Amino acid sequence: MRTVIALAFSGTLTLTLSAGVCAEMYAYPDKGQSAKQQQRDKRECQKWATEQTGVDPSKSPTARRNLGGVAGGAAVGAARGAAGGEAGEGAARGAVRGRLLSAIRRRREERQQDSGAEGGEPQQGRREDYDRAYAACLTGRGYTVK
């Protein structure tokens, strides 16, 4: 029973973290754009927002590492716990540890970006700038963005 609870807790942590990492804007097609047109508009607006701000969220090292922290921690914890007969409990502890380490790493990277300390050069833009540019592009193409 403890294994089931531990695995459920681990899954909840993973879903919670991935939801924060992959938070996305919603764009409603005000002019009846087809699904194909919506995909094209989103892709083109992502490209335009990246060109305008220098920020590419799909290549964010933080986004890639955060999910890996939880999953990697859970895997290591499960392996350690399996040796003692408690793989689920070990996975839960490992997921928590991985999430905490990812949060610490993310905060450190954000401070470096804000201070321009990364590589001695200031960042060309920030995620908020990208989001505003992306929303402006979609709005200009006939979408309501939230």
TITOR-932295 format. One record per atom (N, C-alpha, C, CB): residue number from 1; x, y, z. Coordinates in nm, 4 decimals. Glycine has a CB too. Layout:
TITOR-932295
NUM X Y Z
...
end
This chain:
TITOR-932295
1 0.0824 -0.1193 0.0000
1 0.0000 0.0000 0.0000
1 0.0866 0.1255 0.0000
1 -0.0936 -0.0001 0.1205
2 0.1952 0.1223 0.0781
2 0.2838 0.2381 0.0820
2 0.3469 0.2627 -0.0543
2 0.3925 0.2189 0.1877
3 0.3734 0.1565 -0.1273
3 0.4317 0.1709 -0.2607
3 0.3352 0.2424 -0.3543
3 0.4693 0.0335 -0.3183
4 0.2070 0.2083 -0.3478
4 0.1066 0.2715 -0.4322
4 0.0964 0.4204 -0.3990
4 -0.0304 0.2026 -0.4146
5 0.0944 0.4543 -0.2712
5 0.0873 0.5945 -0.2288
5 0.2113 0.6692 -0.2749
5 0.0724 0.6049 -0.0754
6 0.3271 0.6080 -0.2592
6 0.4521 0.6729 -0.3002
6 0.4549 0.6966 -0.4506
6 0.5728 0.5882 -0.2585
7 0.4107 0.5988 -0.5284
7 0.4089 0.6157 -0.6730
7 0.3079 0.7223 -0.7151
7 0.3768 0.4830 -0.7412
8 0.1930 0.7269 -0.6492
8 0.0932 0.8299 -0.6807
8 0.1493 0.9681 -0.6484
8 -0.0386 0.8051 -0.6020
9 0.2181 0.9797 -0.5357
9 0.2799 1.1067 -0.4969
9 0.3855 1.1477 -0.5984
9 0.3423 1.0964 -0.3565
10 0.4658 1.0530 -0.6410
10 0.5693 1.0804 -0.7404
10 0.5080 1.1267 -0.8722
10 0.6555 0.9559 -0.7635
11 0.4011 1.0621 -0.9157
11 0.3338 1.1014 -1.0394
11 0.2740 1.2407 -1.0291
11 0.2250 1.0012 -1.0743
12 0.2171 1.2718 -0.9126
12 0.1602 1.4045 -0.8918
12 0.2680 1.5106 -0.9000
12 0.0888 1.4122 -0.7570
13 0.3824 1.4851 -0.8390
13 0.4927 1.5813 -0.8463
13 0.5376 1.6021 -0.9899
13 0.6107 1.5343 -0.7610
14 0.5483 1.4956 -1.0642
14 0.5913 1.5068 -1.2030
14 0.4920 1.5874 -1.2849
14 0.6097 1.3688 -1.2642
15 0.3625 1.5602 -1.2692
15 0.2613 1.6345 -1.3434
15 0.2586 1.7812 -1.3027
15 0.1242 1.5722 -1.3222
16 0.2736 1.8078 -1.1731
16 0.2744 1.9460 -1.1256
16 0.3910 2.0212 -1.1852
16 0.2807 1.9512 -0.9729
17 0.5081 1.9602 -1.1832
17 0.6266 2.0270 -1.2360
17 0.6165 2.0465 -1.3859
17 0.7516 1.9478 -1.2024
18 0.5732 1.9447 -1.4578
18 0.5667 1.9591 -1.6027
18 0.4617 2.0614 -1.6427
18 0.5367 1.8247 -1.6684
19 0.3552 2.0764 -1.5652
19 0.2551 2.1787 -1.5962
19 0.3159 2.3171 -1.5811
19 0.1315 2.1642 -1.5050
20 0.4006 2.3379 -1.4807
20 0.4651 2.4678 -1.4625
20 0.5654 2.4972 -1.5719
20 0.5335 2.4738 -1.3282
21 0.6340 2.3969 -1.6171
21 0.7349 2.4165 -1.7198
21 0.6713 2.4425 -1.8545
21 0.8264 2.2964 -1.7279
22 0.5619 2.3740 -1.8835
22 0.5012 2.3817 -2.0152
22 0.3795 2.4727 -2.0198
22 0.4629 2.2450 -2.0607
23 0.3669 2.5628 -1.9231
23 0.2526 2.6531 -1.9248
23 0.2478 2.7235 -2.0603
23 0.2610 2.7566 -1.8082
24 0.1285 2.7269 -2.1179
24 0.1143 2.7824 -2.2518
24 -0.0034 2.8774 -2.2549
24 0.0967 2.6710 -2.3564
25 0.0044 2.9751 -2.3423
25 -0.1059 3.0669 -2.3628
25 -0.2126 2.9970 -2.4448
25 -0.0585 3.1968 -2.4321
26 -0.3353 3.0454 -2.4300
26 -0.4441 2.9960 -2.5113
26 -0.4813 3.1035 -2.6113
26 -0.5654 2.9555 -2.4246
27 -0.5025 3.0622 -2.7339
27 -0.5396 3.1556 -2.8396
27 -0.6686 3.1066 -2.9034
27 -0.4260 3.1696 -2.9459
28 -0.7708 3.1897 -2.8960
28 -0.8995 3.1558 -2.9554
28 -0.9094 3.2182 -3.0937
28 -1.0162 3.2030 -2.8656
29 -0.9417 3.1392 -3.1955
29 -0.9505 3.1923 -3.3323
29 -1.0791 3.2729 -3.3541
29 -0.9436 3.0775 -3.4339
30 -1.0677 3.4046 -3.3477
30 -1.1845 3.4925 -3.3624
30 -1.2401 3.4963 -3.5038
30 -1.1487 3.6319 -3.3202
31 -1.1595 3.4607 -3.6010
31 -1.2030 3.4736 -3.7405
31 -1.2265 3.3389 -3.8076
31 -1.1004 3.5516 -3.8194
32 -1.2514 3.2360 -3.7262
32 -1.2831 3.1050 -3.7805
32 -1.1659 3.0345 -3.8486
32 -1.3941 3.1183 -3.8770
33 -1.0446 3.0611 -3.8057
33 -0.9281 2.9968 -3.8661
33 -0.9362 2.8450 -3.8470
33 -0.7969 3.0525 -3.8046
34 -0.8963 2.7727 -3.9508
34 -0.8962 2.6261 -3.9449
34 -0.7853 2.5787 -3.8515
34 -0.8779 2.5648 -4.0868
35 -0.7897 2.4514 -3.8134
35 -0.6863 2.3947 -3.7270
35 -0.5494 2.4039 -3.7941
35 -0.7192 2.2481 -3.6925
36 -0.5455 2.3793 -3.9242
36 -0.4195 2.3882 -3.9982
36 -0.3655 2.5316 -3.9969
36 -0.4389 2.3399 -4.1435
37 -0.4543 2.6291 -4.0160
37 -0.4134 2.7702 -4.0136
37 -0.3655 2.8092 -3.8728
37 -0.5313 2.8622 -4.0581
38 -0.4315 2.7581 -3.7698
38 -0.3921 2.7883 -3.6319
38 -0.2507 2.7373 -3.6046
38 -0.4920 2.7258 -3.5318
39 -0.2224 2.6156 -3.6480
39 -0.0882 2.5595 -3.6284
39 0.0166 2.6431 -3.6995
39 -0.0822 2.4148 -3.6784
40 -0.0126 2.6829 -3.8227
40 0.0814 2.7635 -3.9004
40 0.1033 2.8996 -3.8340
40 0.0301 2.7819 -4.0446
41 -0.0071 2.9629 -3.7899
41 0.0045 3.0936 -3.7251
41 0.0873 3.0834 -3.5965
41 -0.1353 3.1508 -3.6940
42 0.0616 2.9815 -3.5155
42 0.1377 2.9650 -3.3901
42 0.2860 2.9444 -3.4199
42 0.0829 2.8452 -3.3079
43 0.3163 2.8597 -3.5168
43 0.4559 2.8324 -3.5525
43 0.5246 2.9602 -3.6012
43 0.4637 2.7224 -3.6614
44 0.4572 3.0354 -3.6874
44 0.5163 3.1581 -3.7411
44 0.5311 3.2647 -3.6322
44 0.4307 3.2122 -3.8566
45 0.4342 3.2721 -3.5409
45 0.4441 3.3698 -3.4319
45 0.5535 3.3314 -3.3323
45 0.3094 3.3822 -3.3594
46 0.5731 3.2013 -3.3089
46 0.6836 3.1584 -3.2224
46 0.8168 3.1998 -3.2836
46 0.6799 3.0050 -3.2002
47 0.8295 3.1784 -3.4124
47 0.9530 3.2166 -3.4821
47 0.9742 3.3675 -3.4749
47 0.9489 3.1705 -3.6295
48 0.8683 3.4441 -3.5012
48 0.8786 3.5897 -3.4995
48 0.9134 3.6413 -3.3597
48 0.7475 3.6525 -3.5477
49 0.8484 3.5859 -3.2569
49 0.8763 3.6290 -3.1191
49 1.0209 3.5979 -3.0811
49 0.7794 3.5604 -3.0200
50 1.0724 3.4847 -3.1259
50 1.2123 3.4501 -3.0987
50 1.3065 3.5477 -3.1690
50 1.2422 3.3056 -3.1438
51 1.2758 3.5812 -3.2928
51 1.3594 3.6771 -3.3660
51 1.3585 3.8143 -3.3002
51 1.3121 3.6890 -3.5106
52 1.2424 3.8553 -3.2487
52 1.2294 3.9874 -3.1888
52 1.2979 3.9973 -3.0529
52 1.0838 4.0229 -3.1748
53 1.2942 3.8896 -2.9756
53 1.3414 3.8953 -2.8368
53 1.4734 3.8221 -2.8117
53 1.2368 3.8383 -2.7469
54 1.5102 3.7315 -2.9015
54 1.6295 3.6510 -2.8783
54 1.6054 3.5370 -2.7809
54 1.7406 3.7380 -2.8270
55 1.4808 3.5131 -2.7437
55 1.4458 3.4076 -2.6489
55 1.3773 3.2942 -2.7248
55 1.3536 3.4623 -2.5351
56 1.4251 3.1720 -2.7044
56 1.3630 3.0551 -2.7647
56 1.3287 2.9569 -2.6527
56 1.4571 2.9892 -2.8716
57 1.2042 2.9589 -2.6043
57 1.1664 2.8722 -2.4920
57 1.1889 2.7241 -2.5179
57 1.0227 2.8940 -2.4581
58 1.1835 2.6809 -2.6431
58 1.2028 2.5389 -2.6724
58 1.3473 2.4957 -2.6500
58 1.1616 2.5088 -2.8157
59 1.4383 2.5889 -2.6437
59 1.5792 2.5561 -2.6225
59 1.6276 2.5962 -2.4844
59 1.6644 2.6233 -2.7273
60 1.5331 2.6243 -2.3946
60 1.5678 2.6650 -2.2590
60 1.6325 2.5492 -2.1841
60 1.4432 2.7146 -2.1837
61 1.7557 2.5664 -2.1346
61 1.8177 2.4590 -2.0579
61 1.7406 2.4316 -1.9302
61 1.9624 2.4934 -2.0252
62 1.6765 2.5322 -1.8741
62 1.5994 2.5140 -1.7526
62 1.4808 2.4235 -1.7775
62 1.5530 2.6478 -1.6981
63 1.4101 2.4430 -1.8867
63 1.2934 2.3610 -1.9175
63 1.3318 2.2148 -1.9342
63 1.2245 2.4118 -2.0438
64 1.4449 2.1903 -1.9982
64 1.4877 2.0516 -2.0196
64 1.5312 1.9869 -1.8894
64 1.6017 2.0457 -2.1211
65 1.5994 2.0594 -1.8030
65 1.6530 2.0009 -1.6802
65 1.5489 1.9814 -1.5726
65 1.7626 2.0864 -1.6271
66 1.4464 2.0666 -1.5651
66 1.3490 2.0566 -1.4574
66 1.2787 1.9219 -1.4568
66 1.2471 2.1674 -1.4689
67 1.2256 1.8808 -1.5715
67 1.1570 1.7537 -1.5778
67 1.2550 1.6399 -1.5535
67 1.0872 1.7368 -1.7126
68 1.3749 1.6508 -1.6050
68 1.4771 1.5494 -1.5836
68 1.5124 1.5344 -1.4371
68 1.6008 1.5826 -1.6626
69 1.5070 1.6431 -1.3611
69 1.5383 1.6381 -1.2188
69 1.4424 1.5483 -1.1442
69 1.5357 1.7771 -1.1591
70 1.3144 1.5621 -1.1699
70 1.2144 1.4801 -1.1028
70 1.2245 1.3356 -1.1502
70 1.0730 1.5353 -1.1281
71 1.2251 1.3168 -1.2830
71 1.2287 1.1813 -1.3371
71 1.3587 1.1107 -1.2998
71 1.2121 1.1842 -1.4891
72 1.4689 1.1834 -1.3131
72 1.5989 1.1245 -1.2781
72 1.6068 1.0915 -1.1309
72 1.7122 1.2188 -1.3157
73 1.5580 1.1832 -1.0470
73 1.5581 1.1587 -0.9026
73 1.4730 1.0395 -0.8665
73 1.5091 1.2809 -0.8279
74 1.3572 1.0283 -0.9298
74 1.2680 0.9149 -0.9029
74 1.3340 0.7840 -0.9448
74 1.1333 0.9328 -0.9766
75 1.4008 0.7850 -1.0592
75 1.4669 0.6627 -1.1066
75 1.5779 0.6192 -1.0126
75 1.5234 0.6835 -1.2469
76 1.6605 0.7159 -0.9719
76 1.7699 0.6831 -0.8796
76 1.7122 0.6363 -0.7469
76 1.8635 0.8054 -0.8581
77 1.6094 0.7074 -0.6973
77 1.5471 0.6687 -0.5708
77 1.4851 0.5305 -0.5776
77 1.4419 0.7696 -0.5315
78 1.4212 0.4989 -0.6915
78 1.3605 0.3664 -0.7071
78 1.4674 0.2582 -0.7061
78 1.2788 0.3590 -0.8373
79 1.5776 0.2846 -0.7738
79 1.6861 0.1856 -0.7764
79 1.7428 0.1630 -0.6365
79 1.7981 0.2309 -0.8719
80 1.7641 0.2715 -0.5638
80 1.8168 0.2583 -0.4264
80 1.7152 0.1889 -0.3366
80 1.8531 0.3973 -0.3678
81 1.5856 0.2287 -0.3530
81 1.4817 0.1691 -0.2698
81 1.4596 0.0225 -0.3005
81 1.3530 0.2437 -0.2871
82 1.4786 -0.0158 -0.4268
82 1.4592 -0.1553 -0.4655
82 1.5567 -0.2472 -0.3926
82 1.4754 -0.1710 -0.6167
83 1.6754 -0.1954 -0.3661
83 1.7747 -0.2758 -0.2942
83 1.7246 -0.3095 -0.1542
83 1.9096 -0.2012 -0.2861
84 1.6452 -0.2180 -0.0955
84 1.5915 -0.2416 0.0378
84 1.4478 -0.2892 0.0366
84 1.6016 -0.1172 0.1189
85 1.3927 -0.3173 -0.0808
85 1.2562 -0.3661 -0.0906
85 1.1504 -0.2566 -0.0917
85 1.2293 -0.4581 0.0216
86 1.1898 -0.1301 -0.1029
86 1.0952 -0.0181 -0.1020
86 1.1167 0.0716 -0.2240
86 1.1100 0.0642 0.0279
87 1.0994 0.0178 -0.3427
87 1.1246 0.0935 -0.4653
87 1.0329 0.2148 -0.4773
87 1.1072 0.0037 -0.5866
88 0.9059 0.1989 -0.4447
88 0.8106 0.3099 -0.4554
88 0.8442 0.4236 -0.3611
88 0.6702 0.2612 -0.4276
89 0.8765 0.3893 -0.2395
89 0.9124 0.4920 -0.1409
89 1.0410 0.5619 -0.1826
89 0.9284 0.4298 0.0001
90 1.1363 0.4865 -0.2328
90 1.2615 0.5464 -0.2810
90 1.2372 0.6374 -0.3993
90 1.3613 0.4381 -0.3193
91 1.1463 0.5984 -0.4883
91 1.1142 0.6814 -0.6046
91 1.0524 0.8130 -0.5604
91 1.0187 0.6073 -0.6997
92 0.9641 0.8073 -0.4624
92 0.9003 0.9299 -0.4136
92 1.0039 1.0230 -0.3518
92 0.7905 0.8967 -0.3107
93 1.0910 0.9669 -0.2683
93 1.1964 1.0507 -0.2079
93 1.2887 1.1074 -0.3154
93 1.2787 0.9692 -0.1053
94 1.3228 1.0265 -0.4131
94 1.4099 1.0727 -0.5207
94 1.3446 1.1818 -0.6046
94 1.4489 0.9563 -0.6094
95 1.2142 1.1684 -0.6298
95 1.1428 1.2710 -0.7065
95 1.1412 1.4037 -0.6329
95 0.9999 1.2261 -0.7356
96 1.1173 1.3989 -0.5029
96 1.1188 1.5215 -0.4224
96 1.2575 1.5842 -0.4254
96 1.0762 1.4920 -0.2763
97 1.3595 1.5029 -0.4065
97 1.4973 1.5532 -0.4079
97 1.5316 1.6129 -0.5454
97 1.5969 1.4394 -0.3722
98 1.4920 1.5442 -0.6523
98 1.5186 1.5951 -0.7871
98 1.4467 1.7257 -0.8133
98 1.4778 1.4927 -0.8911
99 1.3242 1.7370 -0.7649
99 1.2478 1.8616 -0.7843
99 1.3124 1.9772 -0.7092
99 1.1020 1.8437 -0.7376
100 1.3558 1.9530 -0.5871
100 1.4206 2.0590 -0.5096
100 1.5507 2.1044 -0.5752
100 1.4481 2.0112 -0.3670
101 1.6296 2.0089 -0.6201
101 1.7552 2.0452 -0.6857
101 1.7298 2.1216 -0.8151
101 1.8385 1.9202 -0.7141
102 1.6265 2.0835 -0.8889
102 1.5919 2.1560 -1.0121
102 1.5481 2.2984 -0.9816
102 1.4809 2.0825 -1.0883
103 1.4710 2.3156 -0.8746
103 1.4255 2.4500 -0.8374
103 1.5433 2.5379 -0.7985
103 1.3245 2.4430 -0.7217
104 1.6377 2.4822 -0.7254
104 1.7573 2.5584 -0.6870
104 1.8363 2.5965 -0.8113
104 1.8463 2.4768 -0.5894
105 1.8551 2.5028 -0.9011
105 1.9290 2.5287 -1.0253
105 1.8591 2.6357 -1.1093
105 1.9440 2.3988 -1.1069
106 1.7263 2.6260 -1.1193
106 1.6496 2.7220 -1.1973
106 1.6626 2.8631 -1.1393
106 1.5025 2.6803 -1.2026
107 1.6532 2.8759 -1.0076
107 1.6671 3.0083 -0.9450
107 1.8050 3.0660 -0.9683
107 1.6393 3.0001 -0.7952
108 1.9067 2.9828 -0.9605
108 2.0436 3.0292 -0.9849
108 2.0580 3.0792 -1.1284
108 2.1452 2.9161 -0.9572
109 2.0034 3.0041 -1.2242
109 2.0104 3.0450 -1.3647
109 1.9327 3.1739 -1.3893
109 1.9567 2.9341 -1.4550
110 1.8165 3.1881 -1.3235
110 1.7379 3.3108 -1.3403
110 1.8135 3.4312 -1.2864
110 1.6020 3.2981 -1.2698
111 1.8805 3.4143 -1.1716
111 1.9606 3.5249 -1.1173
111 2.0737 3.5615 -1.2115
111 2.0173 3.4882 -0.9798
112 2.1376 3.4608 -1.2696
112 2.2460 3.4879 -1.3639
112 2.1934 3.5610 -1.4866
112 2.3153 3.3573 -1.4055
113 2.0787 3.5199 -1.5368
113 2.0215 3.5856 -1.6537
113 1.9837 3.7290 -1.6226
113 1.8998 3.5092 -1.7036
114 1.9232 3.7513 -1.5052
114 1.8818 3.8866 -1.4677
114 2.0009 3.9798 -1.4486
114 1.7992 3.8824 -1.3404
115 2.1116 3.9248 -1.3993
115 2.2283 4.0095 -1.3760
115 2.3194 4.0147 -1.4977
115 2.3060 3.9598 -1.2556
116 2.2913 3.9340 -1.5981
116 2.3754 3.9317 -1.7179
116 2.5072 3.8615 -1.6926
116 2.4013 4.0727 -1.7671
117 2.5120 3.7769 -1.5895
117 2.6378 3.7128 -1.5515
117 2.6714 3.5923 -1.6369
117 2.6325 3.6716 -1.4081
118 2.5784 3.5422 -1.7121
118 2.6025 3.4209 -1.7900
118 2.6929 3.4514 -1.9087
118 2.4696 3.3599 -1.8384
119 2.8124 3.4029 -1.9050
119 2.9060 3.4223 -2.0150
119 2.9530 3.5658 -2.0277
119 2.8431 3.3790 -2.1435
120 2.9251 3.6474 -1.9273
120 2.9706 3.7851 -1.9310
120 2.8878 3.8747 -2.0217
120 3.1120 3.7891 -1.9742
121 2.7852 3.8215 -2.0873
121 2.7025 3.9009 -2.1778
121 2.5592 3.9017 -2.1258
121 2.7086 3.8450 -2.3231
122 2.4920 4.0163 -2.1317
122 2.3527 4.0193 -2.0894
122 2.2652 3.9382 -2.1843
122 2.3025 4.1635 -2.0814
123 2.1571 3.8819 -2.1311
123 2.0632 3.8067 -2.2147
123 1.9956 3.9027 -2.3110
123 1.9575 3.7318 -2.1279
124 1.9661 3.8559 -2.4303
124 1.9014 3.9409 -2.5297
124 1.7558 3.9669 -2.4937
124 1.9104 3.8773 -2.6680
125 1.6984 3.8856 -2.4149
125 1.5591 3.9040 -2.3778
125 1.5208 3.8086 -2.2680
125 1.4683 3.8851 -2.4977
126 1.4026 3.8245 -2.2204
126 1.3540 3.7380 -2.1155
126 1.2238 3.6736 -2.1601
126 1.3350 3.8161 -1.9844
127 1.1809 3.5735 -2.0875
127 1.0617 3.4978 -2.1240
127 0.9378 3.5877 -2.1311
127 1.0387 3.3848 -2.0239
128 0.9282 3.6840 -2.0408
128 0.8130 3.7736 -2.0425
128 0.8073 3.8522 -2.1731
128 0.8181 3.8697 -1.9230
129 0.9231 3.8947 -2.2214
129 0.9288 3.9668 -2.3484
129 0.8817 3.8771 -2.4625
129 1.0718 4.0178 -2.3756
130 0.9280 3.7538 -2.4610
130 0.8873 3.6565 -2.5634
130 0.7356 3.6378 -2.5602
130 0.9592 3.5202 -2.5418
131 0.6810 3.6170 -2.4403
131 0.5370 3.5942 -2.4280
131 0.4568 3.7121 -2.4813
131 0.5000 3.5679 -2.2826
132 0.5010 3.8340 -2.4514
132 0.4310 3.9526 -2.5018
132 0.4378 3.9600 -2.6543
132 0.4907 4.0800 -2.4403
133 0.5551 3.9317 -2.7102
133 0.5710 3.9358 -2.8560
133 0.4851 3.8284 -2.9223
133 0.7192 3.9172 -2.8951
134 0.4851 3.7098 -2.8651
134 0.4048 3.5991 -2.9190
134 0.2563 3.6346 -2.9162
134 0.4300 3.4691 -2.8387
135 0.2091 3.6894 -2.8039
135 0.0695 3.7284 -2.7907
135 0.0347 3.8394 -2.8893
135 0.0399 3.7735 -2.6475
136 0.1250 3.9358 -2.9068
136 0.0988 4.0461 -3.0002
136 0.0854 3.9932 -3.1421
136 0.2112 4.1516 -2.9931
137 0.1690 3.9002 -3.1801
137 0.1637 3.8424 -3.3137
137 0.0311 3.7693 -3.3357
137 0.2820 3.7465 -3.3354
138 -0.0083 3.6864 -3.2397
138 -0.1338 3.6125 -3.2542
138 -0.2538 3.7068 -3.2561
138 -0.1490 3.5107 -3.1407
139 -0.2495 3.8098 -3.1731
139 -0.3581 3.9072 -3.1715
139 -0.3696 3.9747 -3.3075
139 -0.3358 4.0123 -3.0607
140 -0.2559 4.0088 -3.3661
140 -0.2560 4.0711 -3.4976
140 -0.3082 3.9813 -3.6078
140 -0.1190 4.1153 -3.5317
141 -0.3065 3.8505 -3.5831
141 -0.3563 3.7543 -3.6823
141 -0.5011 3.7131 -3.6572
141 -0.2684 3.6310 -3.6831
142 -0.5657 3.7810 -3.5631
142 -0.7079 3.7554 -3.5415
142 -0.7397 3.6543 -3.4335
142 -0.7680 3.7101 -3.6666
143 -0.6606 3.6475 -3.3264
143 -0.6859 3.5571 -3.2153
143 -0.7059 3.6383 -3.0872
143 -0.5695 3.4559 -3.1989
144 -0.7867 3.5860 -2.9966
144 -0.7944 3.6388 -2.8618
144 -0.6977 3.5555 -2.7791
144 -0.9420 3.6341 -2.8039
145 -0.6042 3.6212 -2.7114
145 -0.4987 3.5491 -2.6379
145 -0.5150 3.5706 -2.4887
145 -0.3579 3.5952 -2.6832
146 -0.5095 3.4622 -2.4146
146 -0.5160 3.4654 -2.2663
146 -0.4075 3.3799 -2.2083
146 -0.6532 3.4176 -2.2146
end
